[in-house]
Amino acid sequence: MEEVDEQMSFLAHLEELRWRIVKSVVAILVFGIVMWFFKEWIIQNMFISMTKPSFISFQFMCEYLGICMDDIPIKFQSNKVGSQFTTALLLSVVGGFIIAFPFVFHQMWGFVKPGLKYNEKKEVRGITFYVTLLFLIGVVFGYLVVAPLCIQFFGVFSLSTEFENIWMIASFMSLIISSVIFTGLLFLLPVVVYILTKIGLLSAPILRKYRKHSIVGVLILSALITPPDFISQVIVSIPIILLYEIGILISARVDRKRLKAEQGK
């Protein structure tokens, strides 16, 4: 009888997970459809505009850093059947996911939350807000900093004046979208540190011990996701290092709470 109850409980959990996934997919599709109707405006004003000196990031660099630029000499082409359609589809799905992210995470968290103890639920109160906030900050950082730096560098770089930069539309869009999504996920580092500390795989002393190694790793990571120039690497490295330091503070707080709970027993 217990086996039957356990099997029913397992199947019930699977059914709940299935419906939460269905709701998340529906939310992404709904926002994706909205994005589809505005795809031309989005591509023109949020993507193609990234090659113009009037783009907000380049205006800021010119006004406050004294680094001004002209139009980036890029031409675009589509040389595959359906490539413009698939690119528009990718834009809609990714845009739908970004907009629906708070709802999607809330659904996934709603599935995990019942399995936590009361104290654990209390400690992670508001996690949907913080995860969403960090993810969206990362998305904005990727869009306003990482992607424009990549477009500017690779758009201007040329081996010879005989060569033209004629980019495939899909390649151009993928560069921006991957930069945005990657940095959005990267900004979730404090949450990952919190979870790993809670389950005992990390601690503040470990994070402090490997701080120097982490800084080197961050610089290498920045070199991989940005153009190979020092200024770009520094601009991208600073927020990641700050996130690492925030992770140390969070880990230390978890360690203190765990020690206090053990002493209270």
N, C-alpha and C positions, 0 to 999 in steps of 0.2 A: 504493500500500500504506500509506503514511504517512497519507494522508487517511482511509482506512478505519479505521486504528488510532486516529486522533484523534477520528473520529466515534464509535467504540465507547467511547473513554474519556469523551467528552462525555455519551453516553447512560448510561454507568455512573454518572457523577456525578449525572445527573438521577434515576436510579433510587435512588441512595443518599439524595438529598435527599427524594424522595417517601416513602421508608420512614421517614425521620426525622420528617417532617411527620405521617405516619400515626401513629407512636408517640406523638408529642406530643398529637395530637388524642385518641387513645385515653386517655392519661393524664388529660387535662382532663375527658373524659366520665366516666371512672371516679370521679374526685373530685367531679365535678358530680352524679353519681347519689347519692353519699354525702350531699352537701349537700342534695339534694332531700328525702331522708328526714328531715332535721333542719330543714327550712325554717321550720316554725312556731316552733320554739324560737329559731332564728336571728333571724327577723323580730321576734319579741317582745322578746328579750333583747339584741339587738345593734343594732336599728334603732329600734323604738318606744321603747325605753328611753332613747334619745337626747333625748326630749322631757321627761324627768323630772329633777328636781333630784338624784335619787340616782345619776345617771350619773357614772361615775368622773371625767370631766373637770370637771364642774360641782362635784363634791365637792372636788376639788383646788383649784379657783378660789375656792370659799367658804372653805376652811380656810386656804390659804396666801396668797391675794390679797385676801381680804375681799370678793370679789364673789359674792354669793349670789343665787339666783333661785328662783322658784316654778315650778310646772308651766307648760310652754309651752302656751298656749291654741290647740291645733291639733286639728281634727277631720279624719278621713280618710274618703274615699269612693272607690268604684269605679263609674263610670258608663258603662263600655264592656264589651261582651260579651268575655269572655276576658282582660280586662286583668289580673286577679289571677293567672291561669295564666301569661301572658307575663312578668309581673313575677317570679314564682317561678322561671320558666325562666331569666330574665336573672340572677337571684341565684345560681342553681346554676352557670351557665356561668362567670360572673365569679369566684365562689368557687373553682370547680374550677381556673380559670387561675391564681389567686393561689397556691393550694396546690401546683399542679403546676409553678409557674414554675421552680424549680431544675432539674427534669428537662427542661423545654422548652428552657431556655437551654443546658443541657448538650448536648442533641441538636443544636441549631443551631451551637453552638461546635464540636462534634465534626465537623461538616461543613466548617467553615472552617479548623480547626487544621492538617490535613495540608498545606495550601497555604503554611504559614508556614515560615520558615527556623528552624534550630535555636536561634539566638540569640533570635529573636523569640518562639519558644515558651517559652524560658527566662524572658524578661522578663514574659510574661503568665501565668506559672504561678499557679494558684489564682484565676483570673479568675472562674470560676463561683461560687466562695464569695463573693468581694467584690461581684459584681453582684447576687447573691441577697440578700446582707446589706443592701446599699444600697436595693434595691427594697423589701424587707420593712420596713426602717426608715421608708421613705417612706410605705408603706401604713399603718403604725401611726400615723405623724404625721398623715396625712390623716384617719384614723378618729378619733383622740383629740383633734385640734386643729382642723383646717380644717372638717371636716363639722359638729361640734357648734357652732362659732362661727356657721356659716351658718344652721343650724337655729334656733339661739337668736335670732339677729337677725331673720330673716325670719318666725319664728313669733310674736315679740312685736310686730313692727312693724305698725301699723295706721293707715290714713288717718282712720278714724272709728270710734267705739264701735258704730256701726250695722253695721259690716262684721265678718264672721267669717272666720277663716282655715280654710277647708275645702280641704285639699290632695288632689289626686289621688294615689293610692298610687304609680303609676308615676313621677310627678314627684318625690315624696319620696324614693323609692328611687334614682332616677337621680341626684339631687343628691348623695347620700352616695356612691354607687358611683363616679361621675365624679370626685369629690373625692379618693377613695382611690386610684384608678388613676392620676390625673394627678400627684398628689404622689409616688406610687411611681416613676413614670417620671422625674419631675423630679429625684429624688434620685440618678439615674444620671449626673448632670452630670459628676462627676469622671472617669467611664469615657469619656464622650464627649470630654472635653478630652484625655484620654490618647491616644485613637485619632486625633483631629484633629492633635495634636502629632506623633505618630509618622509621619503621612503628609505632614507639612510645612505644613498649613493654619493651624496655630496655633503660638504660642510664648509663653514666659513674659513677654517684654517687651511683646508685643501685649496680653496679658491685663492686665498692670499699667498700660499706657497707657490702656486703656479701662475701668479699674476704676470711676471715678466715673460713667461712662455706664452701666455695668452695674448699679451700685447704684440709679440712677434707674429703670432697666428692671425691676429686681427689685421696687421699690416699686410700679411700675405693675402688674406682674404680680400682686403680692400684693393690690392693690386690686381686680383683676378676679376673683380666686378666693376672696376673703373679703368679709365685710360691710364697708360703707364707714365703718368707725370706726378711729381711729388705733391703739388697743391691738391689735386683731385683725391689722392690717397689720404692726405691729412684730413680733408673735409669729411670724407666718409668714415675714417677711423675714429674720429673724436666721439660721435654719438655711440658707436659700438663699445668703445672703452668705457664711456659713461654708463651704458647699460650693464656692463660687466661689474662695475663698481656698485651699482644699485643692486645687482644680484648678490654681491658679497654682503651688503647690509641686510638684505632679505634673509639670506642664509643664516647670518648671525642671529637675527631675531628668532628664527625658527629653532636654532640651537638653544638659545636662552629659554624659550618656552618649554622645550623638551627637558632641559636640565631641571627647570623649576618643577615640572610635573613629576619627574623621577624623585626629586628630593621631598616632595609632598606625600609620597607613598609611605 
